Each structure stands twice: as structure tokens, then as C-alpha cells.
Amino acid sequence: MKRLTCAIAATGSLLCSAAHAQDDFYKGKTINLIIGSAESGMYDSGGRLMARLLPRYIPGAPTIVPRNMPGASSVIAAENIYNLAPKDGLTLGTVQPSIVLNKVLDPKARYAPENYTWIGRVQPVTLVGVSWHSSGVVKAEEAKSKAIPMGASGASGTSAMVPWALNALTGTKYNVIRGYQSSRQQILAMEKGELGGVGSTGLTDILARKDWTEGGLVKFLYAISRTRSKHLPDVPALVELAGDDVARSVLGMLGSVSDVGQTVMGPPGMDAGRAVILRHAFDALMKDAEFISEAAKLTIDVEPLDAAALGKLVAASVTAPDEIMDKLREVTRPPEGG
């Protein structure tokens, strides 16, 4: 089958290549899909689903092998893909969207989000802060008068940055406990009473536990977004917790990770013809009835963006006035002794 020969690149320029001449490249090959989280959870389950079904749309039907690379809220995986992965079209990645925000906060991070070879977005990701019903904090406002331990992974992820920012900007008293390797570890620790809540986790991970939601065992404190989630119309978006314009802008930047969402990318400088093939395959997969059905079972709400639109969104997410950037860095910095 002849494949698409021209595509709009993520930079917005017209990229034309003899992609059909590469139809045999992937035959008998293996693509490594690096997943920037531990096993289980939305990024892992979604990545494994794509690894299983994407090959049907790639000429030559290569094998895609998912490889978990957890650590530092996907920063380890992001740096690996950016700096070490070969650029031959045989390495892809799916990582937490907070890697975009992390680069804004840490200019020394060894990657530039706008330079990845973006393949596409599966869905915007609704991230939420939650508490356990027995924590004594069931609404965001109550965290101003009662301190509770909130689980987090590394300092570079939203699970730590959001509670720290809320403490600094709104007067809450979240006590961030870092060191958990995955959202699953955090929410299980919450269930056991080790934690009072989790600073940031995927809404899908919570909705998958129907006994929690239907039994009122978990409470939604906020949605890490700029507008309320259609799934949680009664839960405030992060920006609604702000008391002034600066705080609103800062919390809006933190909320932007929701729009970037669950994505697939390759290393910068990937072979152009193979990037076209992979983007075309991804776009086709997002319309695949089996993929959409299987994704729904994983509570993944397929709402794709193509590479061009995703690239523009990422580029916009790393720019803001200096005043807002400085304030964002200030309020998301790990507290002394914590």
C-alpha cells in the first residue's frame, strides 16, 4: 500500500518526502516505545494499547515493544529520548505532559520540548488533586486550616508542584511527601492511610476505582486545568482557587499540562520520511474502532491532535511574561527542609 507522501510538519512548514519509498523499512523491525512511568496507570496502559494496535497502520507491520522508564515524573524518559535515542524512526515515547512545564521551571533540563518530533496527542489529560474521605479535608478550602500529607513523585511533577504553588499562593497547608514511583503507588498509599491525599493523578486512574467514587471514599479537591472538566462540573479548576491576577496566571500555566495531554513523540531530528509514516499511522489509529473501544475500557477518552497542532500547543506552553515565569519558579520550588 502506498502511504501519504506529504504532510504538514509540526513546525508548520510543508514536508514532502518519498515516504512510499520507505514502505519496506519497517518490515521485520522493532520499534521501542519508551513509557515514562512505572507499570500500571494511564500512561502505561495507553502506551501498551498503542504498541499493540499501531503496527497495523505502519507499512511492514513492525513489532512495537513497550519499555517502562519511570523516574522524576517522566523527566528521565524525556531526557533519554531527546539525547540518547537513535533518530532512525525506531524509538518513540509517551511521557507525562508535565515535562513541558518542567523545562520552563528548569532551563538546565537536558531537552527542549518544542524540538521533539511530535507524532500526535491521544487525549487531553484531566489531572486532579484528591483526598481520602477520612483525611479531614474534602474541599480545597479546608486545606487552609488543616494540613494533610499529599503523595508525590519527584519535585519536577505536578503532584509536588501544584500543592506547593497552592500553599504559596492561596494559603493551603499541604505537606508534600515525595518518592513514590507512580500514581498507582500514591493512590494505594492513600487507601492504606499512609497519605491523606495525592497532589496530582489522572482522573482516569480514580474513575477506574468505582468502589471509591460510588462509595464516596475519595474526594476531588481541584482539577489541574484552566477550565472545569466536563467530567467534574462541580470541582473547581486550578485557576478558580487564585486570589489575584498573578496567581491566576501562574496557576493557569500549571493547568496548561491538561491541554498537552497524553502524547507520542520521537527524538529531535528523526528521519523525516519515517516521521511522516508514523504520524500518518497515528492519525489512522485514532480513528480505529477497536482502539477507541479498548481505550474507553481504560477510561481513555480519545480526543486527538495531529502533530502540527500539538507542536504549536507545546511551543505556546513554554512562553509567558518574565514576571509570571519568575513567580512560577518561586512558588514551585521545594520548600526548605522539604
N, C-alpha and C positions, 0 to 999 in steps of 0.2 A: 504494500500500500504506500502510495506517495503521501508525504506529510507536508504540512504547512511550510512554505519556503520563506515567508516574510512575516515579521511580527514587529509590533511597536515595543521597543526596549523600555526597561524601567526608567531610563533617563529621559524618555520622551522622543528620542530620535528614531528614525526608521532603520530597522535592522533587517537586511535581506541577505540570506545565505542559502547555499545549496544544501539545505537540511536533508533533502531526499537522497543526496549522495552519501549521507551518513546512516542510512537506514539499517545497514548491516553492522554498524559499530557495536551496538549493544547486544547482539546475538552472542549468547554464551558468557556474557559478562555479569559481574556482580556489582551492584550499587550499595554502598554503605549509607545507611540513614542514621545519623547521629541524633539521639534523643537527649535533650539537655535536662533530664530529670531521672529519678530512680524509677524502677518498675512500679506499675500501677499509677492511677491518676489519669487525667485527661490527656496530657501531652504524650504519655506512653501509650495509652490505648488508641488514641487517634493516630499516632505515628505508626503503630503496628497495623492498623487497618489500612492506612495508605500504602505501607510496604507490601501488603498482600494484594491489593487491587490495582495499584498504579501500573504495574508491569503490563497489564493488558492493553494499555494505550501507548506504550513505548515500542517502536519498531524493534524487533528482535526479542521482545519479551524477556528482558534480563531479570535476574533474581535480585530482590531488594532485601538486604539484611538489616534489621533494626539493631542498633548498638547503643545501649544506655550509657550516658556520660554525665552523671549528676555532679552537683557541686556549685556553690556560690551563686545560686539562683540562675543557673544556665550560663554563667559567665565563662566557666571552664570550657564548656562545649563551644560557646561562641568564639572564644579565642583560638581553640583548636581548629575549627572550621575556617577561620579567617587566615590563620598563619601557617598551618601545617597540612591541611587537606590538599591533595592534588587538584588541579584545575581542569581535569580531563572529562568532567561530567560524571564521575563515578563516586562522588561524595555529595550527599545532601544533608540538611539538618533541619530539625524542628525544635525550637527553644522557646523559653518564656519571653513574652514581649517586654518584660522589664529590662532586658539587655539594652534596649534603645535608650531608656531613661538612665540606666547606669552609666552610659557613655557621657551623657550630659553632666552627670554628677562627678564622674571620674575621668577627666580628659586623658589620663595615663592608661586607661584600659586599652588593651592591645587589639583593637578592632575599630572600624568606622562603620556604623550600621548602614549608612547610605551607600556604601561600596559593595555590600554583598550582592551576589547575583540572585535577586529575589525571584522566586518561582510563582508564588501566589499565597493568598490567605484563605484558610478554610472557613473561619468564622471570627467575628469579634468575640472577645472573651470577657464574660462578666465575672469580675473578681469581687469577692465580698469579704468583709470582716464579720466574724461571728463570735458568739459566746455560748457557753453551756448554760442550760437553764438554771443550774444551782450556783452560778458564779456570783449572783447578786447584781449583775449588770445585764439587763436585757434590752436596753436602749442606749444609743450613743451618748446621750446627755447624762446618763447615770454614771458614766466613766469619769466624770469630772469630780465626783465626790467619793468614788470607791476605786482603789487600784486593783487590777486583776492581772495575772500573768498571761501574756499572749505569746503563742508559739510563732517562731520564725525560722527561716533557713539561715542565709547569710545576710550581712549588712547591705548587700547590693540588691536585695529583692524587696518587693512591695510589702511582704509580710513584716519586715522590720521598718522600712522607710515610712510607710503610711502611719502606723501608730506613733512613731517618733514625731512626724510632722504634725499630727493631731495634738500631741502633748504640747508642742511648742506654739502652735497657732490657735488652739481652742481651749487649752487648759485641762485636757484629759490626763489621766494618770495610768496609762497602760505601761506595764512592766514587761518589756520585750525579752523573751528567753530565746536565744539563738542556738543553732547547732543541729536542728532537725533536717534530715536529708531530703525530705519530700513532704508534700501536703498531706499525704496519707499518714505519715508518722505523726504529724501535728494533730490531725483531727482524731486519731486514735488515742493520743495522749490526752486530748481534751475529754474524750469519753471516759477515760480512766480516772479523771480528776487531777491529773498531773498539771494540766493547764486550765485556765479559766476561759480561754478563747484562742482564736487564731487570727492574726492580723490581716492575712490575705490568703484566700484559697479560691479555687474555681467554683462557681455556683454549681456547675455540673457535678462536682465531687460531693456536694452536700445534698443535692436533689436525688442523687443515686441512693442515698440512705433514707428511704421512705419512712422507716420506723422513727427516724429523728424528726423529720419535718412534720409528719402526720401526728406524732406524739408530742410535739411542742418541746422536744428536748434541746433543739438548737435555735438560737435567736439571731436574726440578721441585724447587725448594727449599722452597716453602711455598704453601699455599692461603690467600688473604686472606679468611678466613671464621671463624666461631665453632665450626664442626664440620667434620670431614673431608668432602671432596667424594666423592660416590658414584662419580665417575669416577676418583678418585685415592686409593684407600683406603690406600695406603702413604705418602702425602705428608702431613706434619703441617699441621694448621690453625694459623693465626697464634697463637691463644691458647696452643697447646701449647708454644710457644717461650718463654713467660713464666716467670720465676723466682719471682714473688710475686703476691699478690692484686691489688695496684695495677697492676702490669704486665699482668696478665691482663685486668683491666677496660679498660685503655687499648687493648690490642690487640684486645679484643672490640669496642670501638667502631669501630676501623678495619675490623674484619671485617664490621660490620653492612652495609656497602655491598653485599655479596653478596646480601642479602635484598631490598634495594630493587630492584636489578637493572636490566634493560633496560625502560624505561618510555616512555609517551607522555603528554604534558601540554599544556595550553594556558595562556595568561596568566591571572593572577588576575582575577576579576570577569567572566569570559566570559559571554556571553548564556546564561541558564540553560536555555532550551529547546533551544538548539543544543548545549549541553554534554550534555544527555540524549541527543540524537540520536547524537552522536559516541561516547558511552560505549556505547550500545546497539550501534552498528555495530562498535566494537572488540570487544565481548564476542562478537558473532556471528563476527567474523573469526577469533578464537582457536579456534573450533570448525570452521572451514572446512578441508575435507580437502586442498584444493590448497595452502592456506597452510601447513598443518602439514607436508606433504610437501616443499614448496620450502624451508621453514625447516630441515628436517632436513638437506637437502643443504648448507646453510650452517652446519651444526653448531649450529643454534639449537634448543634443547630446550624447546619450548613448555610453560610451566608458569604459566598466567596468574593474576593477581589482578585483581579488579574495582576500580573507583575507590574505593569505600568502604573496602575492606580496605587498599588501597595508601595512602590518605590517613592511616589510623591508623598504619600502619607508618612512614611518613615522620615523623609527629608524634612517635612514640616514639623515633625515631633522633636527634632533636635535643635530647633531655633526658638528663641524667646529673648525679650529685652534683658540686658545685663542685670538690672535690678531684680528681676524675677529669678534669673539663674542663680544669682548670689544668695537670695533668700532660700531658694530650694536647696542649695548645697548646705546652707546653715542649719535648716530645720531637719534635714535627713541625716545629719552627721551623728554617728554613735555617741551617746552621752558619756561623759567621763565616768569611768568605772563600770560602764555597762556595755 
